[in-house]
Amino acid sequence: MPYQSFIPPRRTLMGPGPSDVYPNVLSALSRPTLGHLDPLFIQMMDELKALLQYAFQTSNPMTLAISAPGSAGMEACFVNLVEPGEKVIVCRNGVFGGRMLENVKRLGAEAVVVDSPWGRAVEVDKVAQAIKAHPDAKFLAFVHAETSTGALSDAKALCALAQAAGMLTIVDAVTSLGGVPVKVDEWGIDAIYSGSQKCLSCVPGLSPVSFSQKAVDKIKSRQTPVQSWFLDQSLVMGYWEGSGKRSYHHTAPVNALYALHEALVQLHNEGLEQSWLRHSQMHELLAGGLAKLGLELIVPEGERLPQLNTVRIPDGVDDGAVRARLLNDYNLEIGAGLGDLAGKAWRIGLMGYGARRENVTLCLAALAEVLGH
Ligand SMILES: *Cc1c(COP(=O)(O)O)cnc(C)c1O
């Protein structure tokens, strides 16, 4: 038997990512591959940088897409900025804060952990106390949108605290970018990373990042070389620099970058404010419908992510069986609970192209049928 092409079914992706990809983005992937030093490709890359600056609301020249998923963006931020022995305050209110902590530990840096309850925003007062207790801390790291719980933290307030203390900020915006306001320059974020496959509705595998001038200065004044050769931004910048003289670092994922460009063109054409509004409207629609089904959101109002809704699984309902029926009978994917919420919650994503009325309607109707309402 010869092997055959893999033809996936068409699913509706309403989990924690990847999200439904824009049809135009899928078409962009199949355009002819150019050499990654081709002048036309480089022109596209210059536009891509401008579009990323728009998405991040920044004029940082060091704004680019790492050729690997969000986790690599996370690692790039930590490994470039933090040196062994330096102190980092890490906020943890879910799985991804825990991963930040893991990065800090592996770098041989010293972590001060500020824990907040799962399903809640990072507690700003607690962070203020930690900053006071550790005046020698150089960095504040936190997750803006905790995809494991659906909680949105006050990035503006947290960055203001760090700035007042002369600390640099490292911010996870993997799920927030495009779905809720992310204002890198206005809030004074120093290092930020995101992912292509959440509210940008591109295919997975790329991580947009941006570094402030203060972050660049910190990287340049390092006493030790960056432990990772691949993620060392001082080397990668030679390729992304807008000066026209590109040099080879690694082969850019050419077609994936077409796709990201296309996804950002979509975002730019819609407008960031409109995209934020659409996510919030679709969240309201979903939340209203879930309440009618007697389903409860775990995160309190005011701390909820519109693009990721954690729903408490009612007593006596078989988590796995419900998700399997949604997938098999409705071609609908929703997410399982992660970490402390495993088996206790579903995670319903309304990300990017997925944040639209027909998805909300499908999800509510399918849940009603499967739960026997
Ligand atoms: C998805 C996600 C990541 C990891 O991104 P990958 O592309 O899966 O590596 C990191 N942080 C948050 C908050 C995420 O939601």
The ligand as a Gaussian input file, in Angstrom:
#p B3LYP/6-31G(d) Opt

LIG

0 1
 C        0.099000      29.242000      23.638000
 C        0.837000      30.007000      24.677000
 C        2.244000      29.946000      24.798000
 C        3.086000      29.008000      23.991000
 O        2.998000      29.202000      22.637000
 P        3.387000      27.992000      21.656000
 O        3.214000      28.604000      20.296000
 O        2.439000      26.885000      21.955000
 O        4.794000      27.618000      21.939000
 C        2.845000      30.743000      25.745000
 N        2.122000      31.557000      26.538000
 C        0.794000      31.629000      26.458000
 C        0.051000      32.557000      27.364000
 C        0.112000      30.857000      25.527000
 O       -1.227000      30.926000      25.450000

